[in-house]
Amino acid sequence: MAKRSSEDDGLERFRPVVSETDDVQVTRFLGLCKSCGQCIEKCPVKAISWDESELGLLGEPAITIDTALCIGCELCEQICPDAAIEIHNKKTERLLKERTTGSKSNK
């Protein structure tokens, strides 16, 4: 069994953290987050907060996004100066698919 190098440990912080519901998929890149807080300030539904258990690039608390509250508006993704957030609005995607195919899905 190969040993994990310290270089691999250093890269761990650059792995994306993904969470999702039926309506939204949120990807956070903690290794890019500089903890500026712009996303927290601009979120219209207050779904973003500080997470003391995870650190961003500069060793400050990173953000966490409550997928139960997130509406998938993508404002945080657009406002983030470090491209540390990706939002995939699955609900909008389903609605567009229904319009183009004329069928409805269960979700």
Secondary structure as GFF3:
##gff-version 3
##sequence-region A 1 107
A	DSSP	alpha_helix	6	11	.	.	.	ID=ss1
A	DSSP	three_ten_helix	12	14	.	.	.	ID=ss2
A	DSSP	beta_strand	17	20	.	.	.	ID=ss3
A	DSSP	beta_strand	24	28	.	.	.	ID=ss4
A	DSSP	alpha_helix	38	42	.	.	.	ID=ss5
A	DSSP	beta_strand	48	55	.	.	.	ID=ss6
A	DSSP	beta_strand	61	65	.	.	.	ID=ss7
A	DSSP	alpha_helix	75	79	.	.	.	ID=ss8
A	DSSP	beta_strand	85	89	.	.	.	ID=ss9
A	DSSP	alpha_helix	90	101	.	.	.	ID=ss10
###
